[in-house]
């Protein structure tokens, strides 16, 4: 992946694009530059056929601790600067497009949660398709502890993953949820020992990258639409997208492989 980055470290191999949030000194807190770089890399991932799976993870001891409050501390500590912060514009311009990209990118995205995931950082993980979590990792939705409301679609994605009661518990109380509890709740798909996280993530991502990428992307589209549609609309969406999938090279390869009793060799087309 071309380009120079200061807050993320992207790397590509065998169809897998790994995006490492790379501000370990702040537990990969999200700042202005990271929003620009992450948006650029996700845009590239969407248009490059060579990318068939995306992994999002963090450097050091944290996944992402949310908004970097140090970036806006003067608004709270300097009496000569207006304390008014336009959070609405911040969300609309920086956070919301990233969450939308994660949810709508028609390629599988795996969050490899290597440490604490807090606030918007946790919401980014919730917006991914699959979550594999180090045993020492934890989630913290501490918006209310600083007098704010959840953002980055955290209410929606948490409701989808764990239901109202547990989403309310996480978002109202703001208590830390360790990895094993997150697994029991259905918030993450797998929990592995810390030392095994890179290898297990690579194994999962490689499997996804070998699968029929178009079919995975179209399935992701159906999953997203299923939350706010009627039965009739969903059935019609399935019919339309099944027509699309049925005309891909990977569908023909899959059927031929089945008939010839061999493993398919999907090309992502």
Secondary structure as the mmCIF struct_conf table of DSSP 4:
data_model
#
loop_
_struct_conf.conf_type_id
_struct_conf.id
_struct_conf.beg_label_comp_id
_struct_conf.beg_label_asym_id
_struct_conf.beg_label_seq_id
_struct_conf.end_label_comp_id
_struct_conf.end_label_asym_id
_struct_conf.end_label_seq_id
BEND BEND1 UNK A 3 UNK A 3
BEND BEND2 UNK A 6 UNK A 7
STRN STRN1 UNK A 8 UNK A 13
TURN_TY1_P TURN_TY1_P1 UNK A 14 UNK A 15
STRN STRN2 UNK A 16 UNK A 21
HELX_RH_3T_P HELX_RH_3T_P1 UNK A 24 UNK A 26
TURN_TY1_P TURN_TY1_P2 UNK A 27 UNK A 28
STRN STRN3 UNK A 30 UNK A 30
HELX_RH_AL_P HELX_RH_AL_P1 UNK A 32 UNK A 47
TURN_TY1_P TURN_TY1_P3 UNK A 49 UNK A 50
STRN STRN4 UNK A 53 UNK A 58
BEND BEND3 UNK A 59 UNK A 59
TURN_TY1_P TURN_TY1_P4 UNK A 60 UNK A 61
STRN STRN5 UNK A 62 UNK A 64
BEND BEND4 UNK A 66 UNK A 66
STRN STRN6 UNK A 67 UNK A 67
HELX_RH_3T_P HELX_RH_3T_P2 UNK A 69 UNK A 72
TURN_TY1_P TURN_TY1_P5 UNK A 73 UNK A 73
HELX_RH_AL_P HELX_RH_AL_P2 UNK A 74 UNK A 77
TURN_TY1_P TURN_TY1_P6 UNK A 79 UNK A 80
BEND BEND5 UNK A 81 UNK A 81
HELX_RH_AL_P HELX_RH_AL_P3 UNK A 87 UNK A 90
HELX_RH_PI_P HELX_RH_PI_P1 UNK A 91 UNK A 95
HELX_RH_AL_P HELX_RH_AL_P4 UNK A 96 UNK A 104
BEND BEND6 UNK A 106 UNK A 107
STRN STRN7 UNK A 108 UNK A 113
BEND BEND7 UNK A 115 UNK A 115
STRN STRN8 UNK A 116 UNK A 118
HELX_RH_AL_P HELX_RH_AL_P5 UNK A 119 UNK A 127
BEND BEND8 UNK A 128 UNK A 129
STRN STRN9 UNK A 130 UNK A 134
TURN_TY1_P TURN_TY1_P7 UNK A 135 UNK A 136
STRN STRN10 UNK A 138 UNK A 140
TURN_TY1_P TURN_TY1_P8 UNK A 143 UNK A 143
HELX_RH_3T_P HELX_RH_3T_P3 UNK A 144 UNK A 146
TURN_TY1_P TURN_TY1_P9 UNK A 147 UNK A 147
TURN_TY1_P TURN_TY1_P10 UNK A 152 UNK A 153
HELX_RH_AL_P HELX_RH_AL_P6 UNK A 154 UNK A 168
HELX_RH_PI_P HELX_RH_PI_P2 UNK A 169 UNK A 173
STRN STRN11 UNK A 177 UNK A 178
HELX_RH_AL_P HELX_RH_AL_P7 UNK A 179 UNK A 185
TURN_TY1_P TURN_TY1_P11 UNK A 186 UNK A 186
BEND BEND9 UNK A 187 UNK A 187
BEND BEND10 UNK A 189 UNK A 189
STRN STRN12 UNK A 190 UNK A 192
HELX_RH_3T_P HELX_RH_3T_P4 UNK A 194 UNK A 196
HELX_RH_AL_P HELX_RH_AL_P8 UNK A 197 UNK A 209
TURN_TY1_P TURN_TY1_P12 UNK A 210 UNK A 210
BEND BEND11 UNK A 211 UNK A 211
HELX_RH_AL_P HELX_RH_AL_P9 UNK A 213 UNK A 225
HELX_RH_3T_P HELX_RH_3T_P5 UNK A 226 UNK A 228
HELX_RH_AL_P HELX_RH_AL_P10 UNK A 231 UNK A 246
TURN_TY1_P TURN_TY1_P13 UNK A 247 UNK A 247
BEND BEND12 UNK A 248 UNK A 248
HELX_RH_AL_P HELX_RH_AL_P11 UNK A 249 UNK A 259
TURN_TY1_P TURN_TY1_P14 UNK A 260 UNK A 261
BEND BEND13 UNK A 262 UNK A 262
#
